[in-house]
Amino acid sequence: MLVRPDDRILEIGPGSSDSLGYLAERLRDGRVVGVDRSPTAIARAAKRHAVHIDSGRVRLVQAGLEQLHKKQLLDEIGRTRRDSTSSSPSI
């Protein structure tokens, strides 16, 4: 997968796999938003990818697809890292 440094990426169902880290390592100003319905998967991913989360390149959202609101999700993906201080737990 070609990932450009400024890409904004949505990954649905990443679990705690290496995919979030793989994508985040290729970003400079972009970000990856990982959405998973499993609280356990989100907790594991948060631990595994803490460095990328702290850098602002990864944001995790615990929600099922039926809970996602298209406009809010697109807004989240489009935010810059300095705008990522949203405390909203779900989108």
Secondary structure, 3 states (H helix, E strand, C coil): CCCCCCCEEEEECCCCCCHHHHHHCCCCCCEEEEEECCHHHHHHHHHHCHHHHHHCCEEEEECCHHHCCHHHHHHHHHCCHHHCCCCCCCC
